[in-house]
């Protein structure tokens, strides 16, 4: 039984914020007092799910934010 437990692989979970293909962008730009773009809001929903999975399981959880990384669909594969 112990050997079987040791051979189990850790389940890996990848959560993806997909790239935008048109329409309204889910990224909302932060502006400083001068009206300059200073960054974007992170995908809080996916981050919350990732946090819960990490806290309540032994899963290896990763998050890919294709919008922030400026990836297209092919680069996400």
C-alpha positions as CSV (number, residue, x, y, z in Angstrom):
1,X,0.0,0.0,0.0
2,X,2.8,2.4,0.8
3,X,4.5,1.8,-2.5
4,X,1.2,2.6,-4.3
5,X,1.0,5.9,-2.4
6,X,4.5,6.9,-3.3
7,X,3.9,6.2,-7.0
8,X,0.9,8.5,-7.3
9,X,1.6,11.5,-9.3
10,X,0.6,15.0,-8.0
11,X,-2.3,16.3,-10.0
12,X,-1.4,19.5,-11.8
13,X,-3.9,22.2,-12.5
14,X,-3.4,25.0,-15.0
15,X,-5.8,28.0,-14.8
16,X,-5.8,30.2,-17.9
17,X,-6.8,33.8,-18.3
18,X,-7.3,33.5,-22.1
19,X,-6.2,36.1,-24.7
20,X,-8.6,38.7,-25.9
21,X,-9.9,38.1,-29.4
22,X,-11.9,41.3,-29.8
23,X,-14.6,43.1,-28.0
24,X,-14.3,44.6,-24.5
25,X,-11.0,43.7,-22.8
26,X,-11.3,42.1,-19.4
27,X,-8.1,44.0,-18.4
28,X,-8.8,47.3,-16.9
29,X,-5.9,49.7,-17.1
30,X,-4.8,51.5,-13.9
31,X,-4.0,55.1,-14.3
32,X,-1.8,57.3,-12.1
33,X,-2.7,60.9,-11.2
34,X,-1.1,62.1,-14.4
35,X,-3.4,59.9,-16.5
36,X,-0.6,57.5,-17.5
37,X,-1.1,53.8,-17.8
38,X,0.7,52.1,-14.9
39,X,-0.5,48.5,-15.1
40,X,-3.5,46.1,-15.2
41,X,-5.7,44.4,-12.6
42,X,-4.9,40.7,-12.2
43,X,-7.5,38.0,-12.8
44,X,-8.7,38.0,-9.2
45,X,-11.3,35.2,-9.7
46,X,-8.7,32.8,-11.0
47,X,-6.2,33.8,-8.3
48,X,-8.9,33.1,-5.7
49,X,-9.6,29.6,-7.2
50,X,-5.8,28.9,-7.3
51,X,-5.4,29.9,-3.7
52,X,-8.2,27.6,-2.5
53,X,-6.9,24.7,-4.5
54,X,-3.5,25.1,-3.0
55,X,-4.8,25.4,0.5
56,X,-7.3,22.6,0.4
57,X,-5.5,20.0,-1.8
58,X,-2.1,18.6,-2.7
59,X,-2.5,19.8,-6.3
60,X,0.2,21.7,-8.1
61,X,-1.6,24.8,-9.2
62,X,-0.3,27.2,-11.9
63,X,-1.9,30.3,-13.5
64,X,-1.3,31.6,-17.0
65,X,-2.4,35.2,-17.7
66,X,-2.3,35.4,-21.5
67,X,-3.6,38.9,-21.4
68,X,-0.8,40.3,-19.2
69,X,1.8,38.2,-21.0
70,X,0.4,39.4,-24.4
71,X,0.1,35.8,-25.7
72,X,-2.1,34.6,-28.5
73,X,-4.0,31.3,-28.5
74,X,-1.1,29.4,-30.2
75,X,1.4,30.5,-27.6
76,X,-0.9,29.3,-24.8
77,X,-0.8,25.8,-26.2
